[in-house]
């Protein structure tokens, strides 16, 4: 893991790369709903004002405008807080983007519990579940600034609807360079191991890697898969990991229903049944506080992950004994 560079929010890497790409391609348009500060689009708006559309706090209009731009050949990026873009404009995403097969990239920032202290109204713990159900919608979660840059470059050349969700705060680098961080639909193996497999994505990935390193000191070898593409998910990587390790732990800053864990369990239960645990936000209104405190409360930390792996190893031993 690279640790010589100061951690940076994925949203800043996204807008920096998007500004660079848009300066070379006038077809790239950005539509924003009074969120240029949250998304860090101020520099883009100042440098490329003719490629920037501000709608104010009007997410439905924002998506509709982006779909219209796409229908006239533009590469349209819609940017807003994930909690609002995935609720207020859901019908427009369903009809104007998905049903109409519009070439729109939907970028949700401050996903999960990034707005922790603002409470449930500002949490986005449902967005992956919703976007996963839309036919043809690709769903991406970058883990660090390098992967965010790689995903942005890919989206700028891809034709079709995409939802990319990022957090708000700075995250450590997981990868050494952007080139090796992302191939659409193909999971990355971040750590090798044959005792348990952790499957994570987005900002949970660095925590999964840290837990794997901690467990290795106990002679527990944990494989870590970066499932950066939630949809279409890399089913072969999941099946192979389940066969190799015999136990799977999924981790996500999302509801326990409908997200990464649900997608992983659908594949495992049908093809390669092994003990599995979904570590996510349970079926309740989450506690309020700073995002780090909320994650700590629900065990979404390296220490919490280590405890879950230990418990899963016991289940694995019992499962093998029964088999």
C-alpha positions in Angstrom: 0.0 0.0 0.0 1.3 3.4 -0.9 1.6 5.7 2.1 4.0 8.4 1.1 1.3 10.7 -0.4 -1.1 12.7 1.7 -4.5 11.1 1.7 -7.0 12.8 -0.6 -10.8 12.5 -1.0 -11.9 10.6 -4.1 -14.2 13.4 -5.1 -11.2 15.8 -5.6 -9.4 13.2 -7.7 -12.6 12.8 -9.8 -13.1 16.5 -10.5 -9.4 17.1 -11.2 -9.4 14.3 -13.8 -12.8 15.3 -15.2 -11.6 18.9 -15.6 -8.5 17.7 -17.5 -10.6 15.5 -19.8 -13.2 18.1 -20.4 -10.6 20.7 -21.4 -9.7 18.4 -24.3 -13.3 17.3 -25.1 -16.0 19.9 -25.4 -18.7 17.2 -25.5 -18.2 16.6 -21.8 -20.8 18.4 -19.8 -21.3 18.7 -16.1 -24.7 19.3 -14.5 -24.7 20.2 -10.8 -27.5 20.9 -8.2 -26.0 23.6 -6.0 -23.3 21.2 -4.9 -20.1 22.5 -6.6 -18.5 22.8 -3.1 -19.6 19.3 -2.0 -18.5 17.7 -5.2 -15.4 20.1 -5.5 -16.5 21.4 -8.9 -15.6 25.1 -8.4 -12.4 24.8 -10.4 -14.3 23.1 -13.3 -17.0 25.8 -13.3 -14.4 28.6 -13.4 -12.2 27.1 -16.1 -15.0 25.6 -18.3 -18.1 27.7 -17.7 -19.7 26.7 -21.1 -19.5 23.1 -20.1 -21.1 23.5 -16.7 -24.8 23.7 -15.9 -26.0 24.8 -12.5 -29.6 23.9 -11.7 -29.9 24.9 -8.1 -31.4 22.5 -5.6 -33.4 20.6 -8.2 -32.2 17.1 -8.6 -35.1 16.0 -10.8 -34.3 18.8 -13.3 -30.6 18.0 -13.1 -31.1 14.5 -14.3 -33.6 15.5 -17.0 -31.2 18.2 -18.4 -28.3 15.7 -18.4 -30.5 13.2 -20.3 -31.4 15.9 -22.8 -27.7 16.8 -23.3 -26.9 13.1 -23.8 -29.6 12.7 -26.4 -27.8 15.5 -28.4 -24.5 13.7 -28.3 -23.0 15.1 -25.1 -21.1 13.0 -22.5 -23.2 14.2 -19.5 -22.0 13.9 -15.9 -24.6 14.6 -13.2 -23.1 15.4 -9.8 -24.8 15.7 -6.4 -24.7 14.3 -2.9 -25.5 10.6 -3.1 -28.3 10.8 -0.6 -30.3 13.2 -2.8 -29.5 12.1 -6.3 -30.6 8.5 -5.4 -33.9 9.6 -3.9 -35.3 12.8 -5.2 -34.5 12.1 -8.8 -35.1 8.4 -8.8 -38.0 8.5 -11.3 -35.9 10.6 -13.7 -33.0 8.1 -13.4 -35.4 5.3 -14.1 -37.2 6.8 -17.1 -35.0 9.5 -18.6 -31.7 7.7 -18.1 -32.3 3.9 -17.9 -35.5 3.4 -19.9 -34.3 5.9 -22.5 -30.8 4.4 -22.6 -29.3 7.8 -22.2 -25.5 8.2 -22.0 -25.5 9.8 -18.5 -23.0 9.4 -15.7 -24.5 9.8 -12.2 -21.9 10.7 -9.6 -23.0 10.6 -6.0 -20.6 12.1 -3.4 -20.6 11.8 0.4 -22.1 8.3 0.1 -22.8 6.0 3.0 -22.6 7.8 6.3 -20.2 10.6 5.2 -22.7 13.2 6.4 -22.8 11.3 9.7 -23.8 14.0 12.1 -26.6 15.3 9.9 -28.5 12.0 10.5 -30.6 9.6 8.5 -31.9 12.2 6.0 -28.4 12.7 4.7 -27.2 9.0 4.8 -27.2 7.1 1.6 -27.4 3.5 2.7 -30.0 2.5 0.0 -28.4 3.8 -3.2 -26.5 0.6 -4.3 -29.6 -1.5 -3.7 -31.7 0.9 -5.9 -29.1 1.3 -8.7 -28.4 -2.4 -8.9 -32.0 -3.1 -10.0 -31.9 -0.9 -13.1 -31.1 -2.8 -16.3 -27.9 -1.7 -18.0 -26.8 0.5 -15.1 -23.1 0.1 -14.2 -22.3 0.7 -10.5 -18.8 1.7 -9.4 -17.1 2.4 -6.0 -13.6 3.9 -6.1 -11.3 3.0 -3.2 -8.8 5.8 -3.5 -7.8 8.8 -5.6 -6.0 6.7 -8.2 -8.9 4.4 -8.8 -11.3 7.4 -8.9 -9.1 8.9 -11.6 -9.1 5.6 -13.6 -12.9 5.3 -13.3 -13.4 8.9 -14.4 -11.3 8.4 -17.5 -13.2 5.1 -18.3 -16.6 6.8 -17.8 -15.7 9.6 -20.2 -15.3 7.1 -23.0 -18.0 4.6 -22.0 -21.4 4.9 -23.7 -24.2 4.0 -21.3 -25.6 4.9 -17.8 -23.2 4.6 -14.8 -23.6 5.3 -11.1 -20.4 6.1 -9.3 -20.5 6.6 -5.5 -17.8 8.2 -3.5 -17.3 9.2 0.1 -16.5 12.7 1.5 -13.3 12.4 3.5 -9.7 11.8 2.6 -8.7 8.1 2.1 -5.3 6.5 2.0 -3.9 5.2 -1.3 -4.6 1.5 -1.8 -3.0 1.3 -5.2 0.4 2.4 -6.5 -0.9 3.8 -9.8 -4.2 4.4 -11.6 -3.3 2.1 -14.5 -3.4 -1.1 -12.4 -6.4 -0.1 -10.2 -9.4 -0.6 -12.5 -10.6 -2.8 -15.3 -14.4 -2.5 -15.6 -16.2 -5.6 -14.3 -13.0 -7.3 -13.1 -12.3 -7.6 -9.4 -8.7 -7.0 -8.1 -7.0 -9.3 -5.7 -5.4 -6.9 -3.1 -4.2 -9.6 -0.7 -3.6 -13.3 -1.2 -4.8 -15.9 1.4 -6.6 -19.2 1.7 -8.3 -19.0 5.2 -11.0 -16.5 4.6 -11.9 -14.1 1.7 -12.9 -10.5 2.5 -14.8 -8.8 -0.3 -15.0 -5.0 -0.1 -15.3 -1.9 -2.3 -14.9 1.8 -2.0 -13.6 3.3 1.2 -14.0 0.0 3.1 -11.2 -1.5 1.0 -8.3 0.1 2.9 -9.9 -1.1 6.2 -10.1 -4.7 4.8 -6.5 -4.6 3.7 -5.4 -3.3 7.2 -7.4 -6.1 8.8 -5.8 -8.7 6.5 -2.3 -7.4 7.5 -3.2 -7.6 11.2 -4.5 -11.1 10.9 -1.4 -12.2 8.9 0.6 -11.5 12.1 -1.5 -14.2 13.7 -0.8 -16.6 10.9 -4.3 -16.2 9.5 -4.1 -15.6 5.7 -6.9 -13.5 4.4 -7.6 -13.0 0.8 -8.9 -9.5 0.0 -10.9 -8.8 -3.2 -11.6 -5.3 -4.4 -15.1 -5.5 -5.9 -14.9 -2.0 -7.3 -17.6 -2.8 -10.0 -20.7 -3.7 -8.0 -22.6 -4.2 -11.3 -21.8 -6.1 -13.4 -20.2 -8.0 -10.6 -17.3 -10.4 -11.1 -19.1 -13.6 -10.4 -16.1 -15.8 -11.4 -13.9 -14.1 -8.9 -16.4 -14.6 -6.1 -16.9 -18.3 -6.9 -13.2 -18.9 -7.1 -12.6 -17.1 -3.8 -15.3 -19.1 -2.1 -13.7 -22.4 -3.3 -10.2 -21.3 -2.4 -10.9 -20.1 1.1 -14.2 -21.8 2.2 -15.5 -18.6 3.9 -16.5 -15.1 2.8 -16.9 -11.9 4.6 -18.4 -8.9 2.7 -18.0 -5.3 4.0 -19.8 -2.2 3.0 -20.9 1.2 4.1 -24.5 0.5 3.1 -27.6 -1.3 4.4 -27.2 -5.0 4.9 -29.9 -5.4 2.3 -29.5 -5.0 -1.5 -25.8 -3.9 -1.7 -22.5 -5.7 -2.2 -23.2 -8.4 0.4 -26.5 -9.3 -1.2 -24.9 -9.5 -4.7 -22.1 -11.7 -3.3 -24.5 -14.0 -1.4 -26.7 -14.5 -4.4 -23.8 -16.0 -6.3 -22.4 -18.0 -3.3 -25.7 -19.6 -2.3 -26.5 -20.7 -5.9 -23.0 -21.9 -6.9 -20.6 -22.4 -4.1 -22.3 -22.6 -0.7 -19.8 -21.6 2.1 -20.2 -19.8 5.4 -20.6 -16.1 4.8 -21.2 -12.9 6.8 -22.4 -9.5 5.6 -20.8 -6.7 7.6 -22.9 -3.6 6.9 -25.3 -1.2 8.6 -28.1 -3.3 10.2 -31.9 -2.8 9.7 -32.3 0.2 11.9 -32.0 4.0 11.9 -28.2 4.4 12.3 -26.7 6.2 15.3 -25.6 9.8 14.6 -22.2 11.2 14.9 -19.0 11.6 12.9 -18.7 9.1 10.1 -15.8 7.4 11.8 -17.8 7.0 15.0 -20.7 5.5 13.2 -18.4 3.0 11.4 -16.8 2.1 14.7 -20.2 1.6 16.3 -21.1 -1.0 13.6 -17.7 -2.7 13.5 -16.7 -1.2 10.1 -13.1 -0.8 11.2 -10.0 -2.9 10.9 -10.4 -4.2 14.5 -14.1 -4.9 13.9 -13.3 -6.8 10.7 -10.6 -8.9 12.5 -13.2 -10.0 15.0 -15.7 -11.0 12.3 -13.0 -13.0 10.5 -12.2 -14.9 13.7 -15.9 -15.7 14.2 -16.2 -16.7 10.6 -13.3 -19.1 10.9 -15.1 -20.9 13.8 -18.2 -21.2 11.5 -16.0 -22.5 8.7 -14.6 -25.2 11.0 -18.1 -26.3 12.1 -19.3 -26.2 8.5 -16.5 -28.6 7.4 -17.1 -30.9 10.4 -20.8 -31.2 9.5 -20.0 -31.8 5.8 
